[in-house]
Amino acid sequence: MGRLFGTDGVRGVANVDLTAELALGLSVAAAHVLAEAGSFEGHRPVAVVGRDPRASGEFLEAAVVAGLASAGVDVLLVGVLPTPAVAFLTAELGADLGVMLSASHNAMPDNGVKFLARGGHKLDDELEERIEAVYEEHRTGAPWDRPTGGGVGRVRSYDEGFEQYVTHLVGVLPNRLDGLKVVLDEAHGAASLVSPEAFTRAGAEIVTIGAEPDGLNINDGCGSTHLGKLQAAVLEHGADLGIAHDGDADRCLAVDHTGEEVDGDQIMAVLALAMRERGVLRADTVVATVMSNLGFKLAMEREGLSLVQTAVGDRYVLEEMKEHGYALGGEQSGHVIISDHATTGDGTLTGLLLAARVAQTGRTLRDLAGVMVRLPQVLVNVPDVDRTRVGSSAELAAAVAEAERELGATGRVLLRPSGTEPLVRVMVEAADIDQARSVAGRLADVVKSALG
């Protein structure tokens, strides 16, 4: 069996790759593994289960609940809520695990299962591998240890979760949003009710788009992966800014009053300065991945802040933050983690804090985001090559060294093998777009000749 867990849970086409049987089996396996790991500490375990509005989430939720209850876990159903809300409630209610059904920014036919440990944290690789192993053992014949009678789990709806989460979001804001007009694009996703409610309570005048989920339209031409409608709406309504989420609302991108995109790097730059000003940016350090724009690094250096970079994936950002106690981290794609208030990326919280900075300073988002200048970035995928030899090819190393000498301090080269395909991604940044394209083209040719 190939590895089921990716960087963010188990995903696939619902009812093809991700079946009811798989969801049920993984849920039972997760219950057994977490019990063996001591997570339940001898008491009757409780799970928080939420989902995004995808139609397939309805049958997958039923399968997950059946699996957990059959393993003796009591289940609190919180309904359609963002991933960070499920993480928050898992911690807030002292639950032993959380389960979120979502494929995030993926198209509607996909869905996913994401498990959260006590405290609302993502499972580490070791636990995920053990869950897979236990699932496979029982799939191929080993019997489950099944409770009976009063030992089976009980299931009930927990409607209070919505109010608890919105109250939490508004409560952590350093100031209100009165006087701001904000357009919210909810991607017809999990934040379609939560985000407008939170922004309204915080004092903003809101316009909502993409907030009518029907189970089939999630991420369809809207949200953080399709900013065109948000940009048009901000201009049409004369808004101060626009906020876009993805399907499970764990990420946030923004649009300024002129309709220009403000990406995750720029959002982190704005929040970093705001947090330092309030004295809550621990060690004056921000954590980001190696894919962050070089302009972000240069801006942080100019402002006297430190930048720690990790491998690509918000889980690696979070691991670094947890290990060293950092308060802010994230990705260019809009996963922003504010560890004092969330255990995962929280798009609604990020948008609220960004808007709060605009309201507090009286400056436009365009002006605030100008703290960093995005350098031109060119990405070339080189297919049909041996990605495993990226780090060992002397020819490739020499070409990269030459490119880095040419680019100097205002340029950067990154070669990254794909984790799933036989290809290598060549990323080049430079102060000039033509230079970036030229260097990227030359390096792509070397990758083909050296690794093909």
VOPAGU-2260 file (C-alpha; in pm, 1 decimal, decimal comma):
REM VOPAGU-2260
SITE   aa  ch    i         X         Y         Z
SITE  MET   A    0       0,0       0,0       0,0
SITE  GLY   A    1     134,1     343,9     -90,9
SITE  ARG   A    2     145,0     611,9     175,0
SITE  LEU   A    3    -205,4     743,7     236,1
SITE  PHE   A    4    -118,9    1053,8     435,8
SITE  GLY   A    5      14,9    1352,3     246,8
SITE  THR   A    6     135,1    1681,2     393,2
SITE  ASP   A    7    -217,4    1765,3     509,6
SITE  GLY   A    8    -411,2    1447,6     583,3
SITE  VAL   A    9    -555,0    1191,6     340,8
SITE  ARG   A   10    -700,3    1335,2      19,7
SITE  GLY   A   11    -841,8    1205,5    -304,3
SITE  VAL   A   12   -1148,4    1192,2    -522,8
SITE  ALA   A   13   -1439,0    1125,9    -288,2
SITE  ASN   A   14   -1600,2     785,0    -337,7
SITE  VAL   A   15   -1311,3     674,7    -562,1
SITE  ASP   A   16    -985,2     724,1    -372,8
SITE  LEU   A   17   -1141,1     836,1     -47,2
SITE  THR   A   18   -1425,0     592,3      16,1
SITE  ALA   A   19   -1659,0     549,3     310,8
SITE  GLU   A   20   -1479,3     224,9     393,4
SITE  LEU   A   21   -1141,0     399,8     401,1
SITE  ALA   A   22   -1270,3     687,7     615,1
SITE  LEU   A   23   -1429,4     446,2     860,5
SITE  GLY   A   24   -1121,4     224,6     880,8
SITE  LEU   A   25    -880,9     515,0     928,6
SITE  SER   A   26   -1099,5     654,9    1205,6
SITE  VAL   A   27   -1099,7     325,2    1394,1
SITE  ALA   A   28    -724,3     294,2    1342,8
SITE  ALA   A   29    -668,6     650,5    1466,8
SITE  ALA   A   30    -869,3     575,8    1781,5
SITE  HIS   A   31    -666,2     262,0    1852,1
SITE  VAL   A   32    -328,7     425,6    1784,1
SITE  LEU   A   33    -399,4     731,9    1995,9
SITE  ALA   A   34    -522,8     508,4    2277,6
SITE  GLU   A   35    -202,6     301,2    2256,5
SITE  ALA   A   36       2,6     623,4    2258,8
SITE  GLY   A   37    -154,3     715,5    2592,3
SITE  SER   A   38    -353,8    1004,2    2451,2
SITE  PHE   A   39    -672,2     888,5    2626,1
SITE  GLU   A   40    -506,4     834,3    2965,7
SITE  GLY   A   41    -758,8     578,1    3082,8
SITE  HIS   A   42   -1070,1     791,9    3033,2
SITE  ARG   A   43   -1348,5     768,7    2779,7
SITE  PRO   A   44   -1219,4     956,0    2473,9
SITE  VAL   A   45   -1399,2    1242,4    2300,6
SITE  ALA   A   46   -1360,8    1358,3    1937,6
SITE  VAL   A   47   -1466,2    1682,9    1767,7
SITE  VAL   A   48   -1574,5    1625,6    1405,5
SITE  GLY   A   49   -1631,2    1904,1    1151,2
SITE  ARG   A   50   -1642,5    1943,1     775,9
SITE  ASP   A   51   -1655,4    2187,1     486,9
SITE  PRO   A   52   -1976,5    2207,3     275,4
SITE  ARG   A   53   -1879,9    1952,4       6,3
SITE  ALA   A   54   -2164,9    1713,4     -71,4
SITE  SER   A   55   -1933,1    1417,3     -17,7
SITE  GLY   A   56   -1862,0    1542,8     333,9
SITE  GLU   A   57   -2203,5    1421,1     437,5
SITE  PHE   A   58   -2138,8    1051,1     376,2
SITE  LEU   A   59   -1774,5    1077,3     484,1
SITE  GLU   A   60   -1880,0    1239,1     810,8
SITE  ALA   A   61   -2118,5     950,3     869,8
SITE  ALA   A   62   -1837,2     701,4     805,4
SITE  VAL   A   63   -1591,7     878,5    1036,9
SITE  VAL   A   64   -1850,9     904,3    1313,5
SITE  ALA   A   65   -1937,3     535,3    1275,6
SITE  GLY   A   66   -1571,5     441,3    1296,3
SITE  LEU   A   67   -1500,1     651,3    1602,8
SITE  ALA   A   68   -1814,5     548,3    1791,3
SITE  SER   A   69   -1753,1     181,0    1712,8
SITE  ALA   A   70   -1409,6     220,4    1871,4
SITE  GLY   A   71   -1558,5     362,5    2189,7
SITE  VAL   A   72   -1506,8     732,1    2118,2
SITE  ASP   A   73   -1778,6     985,8    2202,8
SITE  VAL   A   74   -1832,5    1227,9    1914,5
SITE  LEU   A   75   -1923,2    1597,2    1914,6
SITE  LEU   A   76   -2051,8    1700,9    1570,7
SITE  VAL   A   77   -1981,9    2069,5    1506,9
SITE  GLY   A   78   -2108,7    2071,5    1146,8
SITE  VAL   A   79   -1971,9    2301,3     876,1
SITE  LEU   A   80   -1686,6    2501,5    1027,7
SITE  PRO   A   81   -1332,1    2593,0     916,1
SITE  THR   A   82   -1038,4    2365,8     990,3
SITE  PRO   A   83    -896,1    2615,1    1243,8
SITE  ALA   A   84   -1233,6    2619,2    1420,5
SITE  VAL   A   85   -1221,9    2241,4    1463,5
SITE  ALA   A   86    -864,6    2273,1    1591,7
SITE  PHE   A   87    -969,1    2549,4    1833,8
SITE  LEU   A   88   -1266,9    2352,8    1964,2
SITE  THR   A   89   -1059,2    2037,3    2004,6
SITE  ALA   A   90    -832,5    2234,2    2237,5
SITE  GLU   A   91   -1105,5    2444,4    2401,3
SITE  LEU   A   92   -1323,5    2145,0    2489,0
SITE  GLY   A   93   -1034,2    1928,9    2604,9
SITE  ALA   A   94   -1116,1    1670,0    2338,4
SITE  ASP   A   95    -878,6    1385,6    2273,0
SITE  LEU   A   96    -878,7    1423,9    1896,8
SITE  GLY   A   97   -1032,6    1624,6    1617,9
SITE  VAL   A   98   -1130,9    1524,1    1265,7
SITE  MET   A   99   -1181,9    1766,1     976,6
SITE  LEU   A  100   -1333,0    1656,1     647,1
SITE  SER   A  101   -1204,8    1884,9     372,5
SITE  ALA   A  102    -979,8    1898,3      68,7
SITE  SER   A  103    -899,6    2264,6     135,2
SITE  HIS   A  104    -845,7    2449,7    -195,1
SITE  ASN   A  105    -896,3    2139,9    -414,2
SITE  ALA   A  106   -1186,9    2118,9    -658,2
SITE  MET   A  107   -1522,0    1982,3    -538,9
SITE  PRO   A  108   -1487,3    1615,3    -646,2
SITE  ASP   A  109   -1199,4    1581,0    -397,7
SITE  ASN   A  110   -1229,8    1550,0     -23,7
SITE  GLY   A  111    -999,3    1469,0     264,2
SITE  VAL   A  112    -969,5    1347,1     621,5
SITE  LYS   A  113    -743,4    1531,8     861,0
SITE  PHE   A  114    -681,2    1410,0    1217,2
SITE  LEU   A  115    -583,9    1643,2    1500,4
SITE  ALA   A  116    -431,2    1539,7    1830,0
SITE  ARG   A  117    -524,3    1664,6    2177,7
SITE  GLY   A  118    -475,1    2039,9    2187,9
SITE  GLY   A  119    -576,7    2078,8    1823,4
SITE  HIS   A  120    -233,4    2002,2    1677,8
SITE  LYS   A  121    -159,8    1810,2    1358,3
SITE  LEU   A  122     -35,3    1456,3    1404,2
SITE  ASP   A  123     335,2    1399,4    1357,5
SITE  ASP   A  124     467,7    1167,1    1086,5
SITE  GLU   A  125     523,7     880,7    1329,2
SITE  LEU   A  126     161,5     872,8    1443,6
SITE  GLU   A  127      30,9     898,8    1086,6
SITE  GLU   A  128     251,9     608,0     981,0
SITE  ARG   A  129     128,8     400,7    1274,5
SITE  ILE   A  130    -235,8     477,2    1186,1
SITE  GLU   A  131    -170,2     360,7     830,4
SITE  ALA   A  132       0,1      44,4     953,5
SITE  VAL   A  133    -283,4     -43,7    1193,1
SITE  TYR   A  134    -543,6      29,9     925,5
SITE  GLU   A  135    -363,8    -201,8     682,3
SITE  GLU   A  136    -329,2    -478,0     943,3
SITE  HIS   A  137    -702,0    -486,8    1005,0
SITE  ARG   A  138    -793,9    -434,1     640,2
SITE  THR   A  139    -610,0    -755,3     557,1
SITE  GLY   A  140    -769,1    -969,0     824,5
SITE  ALA   A  141    -667,3    -887,0    1182,8
SITE  PRO   A  142    -986,7    -832,6    1388,6
SITE  TRP   A  143   -1063,3    -503,2    1564,5
SITE  ASP   A  144   -1103,8    -498,4    1941,0
SITE  ARG   A  145   -1466,3    -381,0    1947,9
SITE  PRO   A  146   -1647,2    -250,4    2257,8
SITE  THR   A  147   -2008,8    -351,5    2319,7
SITE  GLY   A  148   -2302,7    -226,4    2522,0
SITE  GLY   A  149   -2220,7      89,3    2714,5
SITE  GLY   A  150   -1868,0      82,0    2575,2
SITE  VAL   A  151   -1962,6     210,3    2232,3
SITE  GLY   A  152   -1927,2     580,7    2165,9
SITE  ARG   A  153   -2218,4     823,3    2184,0
SITE  VAL   A  154   -2282,5    1092,2    1921,3
SITE  ARG   A  155   -2438,3    1435,5    1965,9
SITE  SER   A  156   -2448,9    1767,2    1785,2
SITE  TYR   A  157   -2246,8    2049,9    1936,1
SITE  ASP   A  158   -2406,4    2364,8    1796,6
SITE  GLU   A  159   -2232,5    2591,4    2048,3
SITE  GLY   A  160   -1907,4    2560,5    1852,7
SITE  PHE   A  161   -1995,0    2837,7    1606,8
SITE  GLU   A  162   -2050,9    3094,5    1881,8
SITE  GLN   A  163   -1743,0    2988,3    2077,3
SITE  TYR   A  164   -1518,7    3022,1    1773,9
SITE  VAL   A  165   -1654,4    3360,6    1660,9
SITE  THR   A  166   -1625,4    3495,7    2015,8
SITE  HIS   A  167   -1263,9    3375,2    2025,2
SITE  LEU   A  168   -1179,3    3544,6    1693,3
SITE  VAL   A  169   -1325,1    3881,9    1786,7
SITE  GLY   A  170   -1182,6    3862,1    2137,1
SITE  VAL   A  171    -819,2    3843,6    2028,8
SITE  LEU   A  172    -827,6    4156,2    1809,8
SITE  PRO   A  173    -612,0    4444,4    1938,5
SITE  ASN   A  174    -862,9    4702,7    1809,9
SITE  ARG   A  175   -1197,5    4725,7    1631,4
SITE  LEU   A  176   -1257,5    4759,3    1257,7
SITE  ASP   A  177   -1506,6    5047,6    1270,4
SITE  GLY   A  178   -1494,6    5263,1     956,6
SITE  LEU   A  179   -1358,9    4990,7     727,7
SITE  LYS   A  180   -1543,5    4847,3     430,5
SITE  VAL   A  181   -1425,1    4493,0     359,0
SITE  VAL   A  182   -1519,3    4251,7      79,0
SITE  LEU   A  183   -1508,2    3886,6     188,1
SITE  ASP   A  184   -1475,7    3600,6     -62,2
SITE  GLU   A  185   -1561,0    3283,3     124,0
SITE  ALA   A  186   -1496,1    3039,7    -166,4
SITE  HIS   A  187   -1844,7    2891,9    -101,1
SITE  GLY   A  188   -1660,4    2711,7     174,3
SITE  ALA   A  189   -1644,6    2642,2     544,9
SITE  ALA   A  190   -1616,7    3007,3     654,2
SITE  SER   A  191   -1925,6    3128,0     466,2
SITE  LEU   A  192   -2108,1    3204,1     792,7
SITE  VAL   A  193   -1822,2    3238,7    1041,4
SITE  SER   A  194   -1614,8    3501,8     862,3
SITE  PRO   A  195   -1894,4    3752,3     784,9
SITE  GLU   A  196   -2021,3    3720,3    1143,1
SITE  ALA   A  197   -1676,4    3783,7    1291,6
SITE  PHE   A  198   -1599,3    4085,1    1071,2
SITE  THR   A  199   -1942,9    4234,1    1140,4
SITE  ARG   A  200   -1908,7    4194,3    1517,5
SITE  ALA   A  201   -1563,8    4354,3    1496,5
SITE  GLY   A  202   -1723,0    4664,5    1345,9
SITE  ALA   A  203   -1649,4    4636,7     973,7
SITE  GLU   A  204   -1898,6    4711,3     698,0
SITE  ILE   A  205   -1889,4    4397,8     484,8
SITE  VAL   A  206   -1976,8    4285,9     134,4
SITE  THR   A  207   -1977,1    3909,2      84,2
SITE  ILE   A  208   -1921,9    3707,0    -231,0
SITE  GLY   A  209   -1877,4    3331,1    -266,7
SITE  ALA   A  210   -2081,8    3277,3      48,6
SITE  GLU   A  211   -2363,2    3057,4     -81,3
SITE  PRO   A  212   -2233,7    2700,6     -61,2
SITE  ASP   A  213   -2454,2    2434,4    -218,5
SITE  GLY   A  214   -2221,2    2138,0    -170,4
SITE  LEU   A  215   -2098,3    2151,0    -529,7
SITE  ASN   A  216   -1958,4    2502,7    -583,4
SITE  ILE   A  217   -1674,2    2515,2    -329,8
SITE  ASN   A  218   -1363,0    2689,9    -474,2
SITE  ASP   A  219   -1537,4    2714,5    -812,3
SITE  GLY   A  220   -1387,8    3026,0    -971,4
SITE  CYS   A  221   -1366,4    3203,0    -636,7
SITE  GLY   A  222   -1168,9    3216,4    -315,0
SITE  SER   A  223    -794,8    3240,2    -260,0
SITE  THR   A  224    -710,8    3044,4    -576,8
SITE  HIS   A  225    -920,2    3271,0    -804,3
SITE  LEU   A  226    -889,7    3633,9    -696,9
SITE  GLY   A  227   -1048,2    3795,7   -1003,5
SITE  LYS   A  228   -1399,3    3827,2    -859,6
SITE  LEU   A  229   -1269,8    3968,3    -532,4
SITE  GLN   A  230   -1054,6    4225,0    -712,1
SITE  ALA   A  231   -1353,4    4337,3    -919,1
SITE  ALA   A  232   -1579,6    4355,9    -613,1
SITE  VAL   A  233   -1332,3    4566,5    -413,7
SITE  LEU   A  234   -1320,7    4821,2    -697,1
SITE  GLU   A  235   -1697,4    4810,6    -754,5
SITE  HIS   A  236   -1781,4    4876,2    -390,1
SITE  GLY   A  237   -1495,7    5116,6    -315,8
SITE  ALA   A  238   -1380,4    4890,4     -33,9
SITE  ASP   A  239   -1071,7    4945,5     178,4
SITE  LEU   A  240    -958,6    4587,9     124,2
SITE  GLY   A  241   -1072,0    4240,0      27,8
SITE  ILE   A  242   -1009,8    3907,7     202,1
SITE  ALA   A  243   -1015,9    3568,6      26,9
SITE  HIS   A  244   -1026,6    3227,6     193,1
SITE  ASP   A  245    -998,6    2875,7      56,1
SITE  GLY   A  246   -1247,3    2593,2     105,4
SITE  ASP   A  247   -1159,2    2514,0     467,1
SITE  ALA   A  248   -1050,0    2871,7     551,8
SITE  ASP   A  249    -704,7    2787,7     682,6
SITE  ARG   A  250    -550,4    3039,9     444,7
SITE  CYS   A  251    -599,3    3405,1     360,0
SITE  LEU   A  252    -496,9    3623,8      69,5
SITE  ALA   A  253    -590,8    3988,8      38,3
SITE  VAL   A  254    -659,7    4260,9    -215,5
SITE  ASP   A  255    -582,9    4629,5    -154,0
SITE  HIS   A  256    -813,4    4919,6    -241,1
SITE  THR   A  257    -668,0    4941,7    -593,6
SITE  GLY   A  258    -744,8    4575,9    -666,3
SITE  GLU   A  259    -382,9    4457,9    -633,6
SITE  GLU   A  260    -314,5    4120,2    -471,1
SITE  VAL   A  261    -147,2    4110,3    -130,9
SITE  ASP   A  262       3,5    3763,0     -87,6
SITE  GLY   A  263     100,2    3562,9     218,4
SITE  ASP   A  264     452,3    3705,0     235,7
SITE  GLN   A  265     322,0    4061,0     235,1
SITE  ILE   A  266      56,2    3975,8     493,7
SITE  MET   A  267     322,7    3827,4     722,3
SITE  ALA   A  268     538,1    4136,8     675,5
SITE  VAL   A  269     250,7    4365,0     780,7
SITE  LEU   A  270     160,0    4145,9    1078,9
SITE  ALA   A  271     523,6    4108,7    1187,2
SITE  LEU   A  272     565,0    4484,0    1226,2
SITE  ALA   A  273     229,6    4513,4    1404,8
SITE  MET   A  274     318,9    4231,9    1644,5
SITE  ARG   A  275     663,0    4375,7    1716,5
SITE  GLU   A  276     500,6    4709,9    1794,2
SITE  ARG   A  277     271,0    4537,2    2046,2
SITE  GLY   A  278     562,2    4340,8    2194,2
SITE  VAL   A  279     424,7    3998,2    2100,6
SITE  LEU   A  280     665,2    3896,7    1819,0
SITE  ARG   A  281     881,5    3663,9    2023,6
SITE  ALA   A  282    1255,3    3682,9    1949,9
SITE  ASP   A  283    1166,3    3934,6    1674,5
SITE  THR   A  284    1151,4    3632,4    1444,6
SITE  VAL   A  285     922,4    3516,3    1163,8
SITE  VAL   A  286     916,1    3160,9    1024,1
SITE  ALA   A  287     854,0    3101,7     652,0
SITE  THR   A  288     934,9    2839,5     389,1
SITE  VAL   A  289    1212,9    2845,1     130,7
SITE  MET   A  290     949,9    2941,8    -129,2
SITE  SER   A  291     890,8    3283,6      28,6
SITE  ASN   A  292     986,4    3567,8    -201,5
SITE  LEU   A  293    1337,3    3704,8    -154,7
SITE  GLY   A  294    1177,6    4046,8    -118,2
SITE  PHE   A  295    1026,1    3924,0     209,4
SITE  LYS   A  296    1364,9    3823,9     345,7
SITE  LEU   A  297    1520,3    4154,9     242,8
SITE  ALA   A  298    1233,3    4346,7     404,0
SITE  MET   A  299    1266,2    4159,3     732,9
SITE  GLU   A  300    1641,8    4222,1     736,9
SITE  ARG   A  301    1588,0    4593,1     667,4
SITE  GLU   A  302    1337,7    4612,1     955,0
SITE  GLY   A  303    1575,8    4437,3    1194,1
SITE  LEU   A  304    1374,1    4115,7    1215,7
SITE  SER   A  305    1506,1    3760,6    1185,0
SITE  LEU   A  306    1369,6    3510,5     931,9
SITE  VAL   A  307    1389,2    3134,4     981,7
SITE  GLN   A  308    1312,2    2928,6     669,5
SITE  THR   A  309    1185,2    2570,5     655,2
SITE  ALA   A  310    1095,4    2310,3     394,1
SITE  VAL   A  311     776,5    2371,1     195,6
SITE  GLY   A  312     459,1    2292,1     391,4
SITE  ASP   A  313     283,4    2465,8     678,0
SITE  ARG   A  314     342,2    2163,3     900,3
SITE  TYR   A  315     718,2    2230,1     886,5
SITE  VAL   A  316     659,4    2596,0     967,9
SITE  LEU   A  317     448,2    2492,7    1265,2
SITE  GLU   A  318     707,6    2241,0    1387,8
SITE  GLU   A  319     975,0    2512,3    1386,8
SITE  MET   A  320     744,5    2753,6    1567,7
SITE  LYS   A  321     654,0    2498,1    1834,8
SITE  GLU   A  322    1014,5    2393,8    1892,4
SITE  HIS   A  323    1141,4    2747,7    1948,1
SITE  GLY   A  324     830,1    2926,8    2070,5
SITE  TYR   A  325     798,1    3165,7    1776,1
SITE  ALA   A  326     472,8    3360,5    1743,9
SITE  LEU   A  327     434,3    3416,1    1366,8
SITE  GLY   A  328     495,3    3200,7    1062,2
SITE  GLY   A  329     343,6    3099,1     732,9
SITE  GLU   A  330     360,2    3052,9     361,0
SITE  GLN   A  331     335,4    3270,0      51,6
SITE  SER   A  332      11,8    3085,7     -32,0
SITE  GLY   A  333    -160,8    3245,9     265,3
SITE  HIS   A  334    -127,3    2987,5     542,5
SITE  VAL   A  335     -43,2    3220,1     831,5
SITE  ILE   A  336      -3,4    3084,3    1184,1
SITE  ILE   A  337     -33,6    3312,1    1487,1
SITE  SER   A  338      60,3    3066,4    1758,5
SITE  ASP   A  339     -73,2    3267,7    2053,3
SITE  HIS   A  340    -425,1    3226,1    1916,8
SITE  ALA   A  341    -424,9    2925,6    1680,8
SITE  THR   A  342    -261,8    2586,4    1638,2
SITE  THR   A  343    -287,4    2593,3    1260,1
SITE  GLY   A  344    -325,1    2843,6     978,3
SITE  ASP   A  345    -641,7    3046,0    1036,1
SITE  GLY   A  346    -760,6    3249,9     738,4
SITE  THR   A  347   -1036,3    3435,3     922,3
SITE  LEU   A  348    -807,8    3531,7    1210,6
SITE  THR   A  349    -538,6    3642,9     966,8
SITE  GLY   A  350    -784,8    3858,1     773,0
SITE  LEU   A  351    -919,3    4014,4    1090,9
SITE  LEU   A  352    -571,1    4102,5    1218,0
SITE  LEU   A  353    -473,8    4245,5     879,7
SITE  ALA   A  354    -785,8    4462,6     874,8
SITE  ALA   A  355    -719,0    4564,7    1235,7
SITE  ARG   A  356    -376,6    4694,1    1135,0
SITE  VAL   A  357    -533,0    4903,1     857,6
SITE  ALA   A  358    -790,6    5044,4    1100,6
SITE  GLN   A  359    -536,4    5109,3    1374,8
SITE  THR   A  360    -282,0    5291,3    1156,1
SITE  GLY   A  361    -522,2    5474,2     926,7
SITE  ARG   A  362    -294,9    5372,2     637,1
SITE  THR   A  363    -408,7    5187,0     328,5
SITE  LEU   A  364    -326,8    4819,0     289,5
SITE  ARG   A  365    -133,0    4911,1     -25,5
SITE  ASP   A  366      87,2    5141,7     182,1
SITE  LEU   A  367     134,2    4887,5     461,6
SITE  ALA   A  368     216,6    4603,6     218,5
SITE  GLY   A  369     477,6    4829,5      57,9
SITE  VAL   A  370     712,8    4738,2     340,7
SITE  MET   A  371     828,4    4464,6     102,5
SITE  VAL   A  372     877,4    4461,8    -272,5
SITE  ARG   A  373     808,7    4130,2    -440,2
SITE  LEU   A  374    1100,0    4042,2    -663,8
SITE  PRO   A  375    1011,7    3879,8    -997,4
SITE  GLN   A  376     991,2    3504,0    -949,8
SITE  VAL   A  377    1006,5    3250,8   -1233,6
SITE  LEU   A  378     916,0    2885,0   -1180,5
SITE  VAL   A  379     993,4    2619,3   -1441,8
SITE  ASN   A  380     891,0    2252,9   -1403,8
SITE  VAL   A  381    1133,9    2011,6   -1569,4
SITE  PRO   A  382     958,4    1675,4   -1622,8
SITE  ASP   A  383    1088,5    1323,8   -1690,7
SITE  VAL   A  384    1411,9    1356,7   -1493,9
SITE  ASP   A  385    1564,5    1167,9   -1200,8
SITE  ARG   A  386    1462,1    1396,6    -915,1
SITE  THR   A  387    1660,7    1190,7    -664,1
SITE  ARG   A  388    1993,4    1316,6    -804,3
SITE  VAL   A  389    1928,3    1688,7    -757,2
SITE  GLY   A  390    2162,1    1704,3    -458,8
SITE  SER   A  391    2438,4    1484,4    -600,4
SITE  SER   A  392    2494,7    1610,5    -956,7
SITE  ALA   A  393    2824,1    1799,5    -983,7
SITE  GLU   A  394    2718,9    1948,4   -1318,9
SITE  LEU   A  395    2400,8    2086,8   -1166,1
SITE  ALA   A  396    2582,4    2219,5    -858,4
SITE  ALA   A  397    2827,7    2409,1   -1080,0
SITE  ALA   A  398    2544,6    2561,6   -1283,9
SITE  VAL   A  399    2361,6    2674,0    -970,0
SITE  ALA   A  400    2679,5    2828,3    -826,8
SITE  GLU   A  401    2736,5    3022,7   -1149,5
SITE  ALA   A  402    2374,6    3143,8   -1150,1
SITE  GLU   A  403    2402,1    3258,4    -789,2
SITE  ARG   A  404    2718,9    3454,5    -867,6
SITE  GLU   A  405    2539,3    3622,6   -1157,1
SITE  LEU   A  406    2234,9    3714,4    -948,3
SITE  GLY   A  407    2426,6    3838,8    -646,6
SITE  ALA   A  408    2253,6    3954,8    -327,9
SITE  THR   A  409    1929,3    4052,9    -501,5
SITE  GLY   A  410    1861,4    3715,7    -659,8
SITE  ARG   A  411    1807,9    3356,1    -558,5
SITE  VAL   A  412    1799,2    3005,4    -703,5
SITE  LEU   A  413    1603,4    2712,1    -564,4
SITE  LEU   A  414    1588,7    2361,5    -712,6
SITE  ARG   A  415    1321,1    2145,7    -556,5
SITE  PRO   A  416    1240,7    1786,1    -652,6
SITE  SER   A  417     869,7    1705,6    -662,4
SITE  GLY   A  418     751,9    1481,1    -383,7
SITE  THR   A  419     515,3    1284,7    -610,0
SITE  GLU   A  420     623,2    1322,1    -974,4
SITE  PRO   A  421     943,3    1263,4   -1175,9
SITE  LEU   A  422    1013,6    1633,5   -1213,3
SITE  VAL   A  423    1229,5    1908,4   -1068,7
SITE  ARG   A  424    1106,6    2261,0   -1002,5
SITE  VAL   A  425    1348,1    2539,2   -1090,3
SITE  MET   A  426    1272,6    2868,8    -916,4
SITE  VAL   A  427    1471,1    3186,4    -986,3
SITE  GLU   A  428    1422,7    3531,0    -836,6
SITE  ALA   A  429    1594,7    3844,6    -958,8
SITE  ALA   A  430    1547,0    4219,6    -951,7
SITE  ASP   A  431    1476,5    4203,6   -1326,0
SITE  ILE   A  432    1216,7    3966,0   -1474,9
SITE  ASP   A  433    1411,2    3914,8   -1798,5
SITE  GLN   A  434    1719,6    3810,2   -1602,8
SITE  ALA   A  435    1510,2    3571,9   -1391,8
SITE  ARG   A  436    1364,2    3411,3   -1706,4
SITE  SER   A  437    1706,6    3381,2   -1869,7
SITE  VAL   A  438    1869,7    3218,4   -1566,6
SITE  ALA   A  439    1572,6    2985,2   -1510,2
SITE  GLY   A  440    1580,5    2874,3   -1874,8
SITE  ARG   A  441    1951,6    2795,7   -1861,4
SITE  LEU   A  442    1917,7    2601,3   -1537,0
SITE  ALA   A  443    1621,7    2405,5   -1673,0
SITE  ASP   A  444    1838,6    2300,5   -1968,3
SITE  VAL   A  445    2112,6    2182,4   -1731,1
SITE  VAL   A  446    1859,2    1986,4   -1524,5
SITE  LYS   A  447    1744,1    1808,8   -1840,9
SITE  SER   A  448    2096,2    1721,3   -1953,5
SITE  ALA   A  449    2229,1    1627,1   -1608,9
SITE  LEU   A  450    1930,6    1434,5   -1473,6
SITE  GLY   A  451    1746,9    1322,3   -1786,3
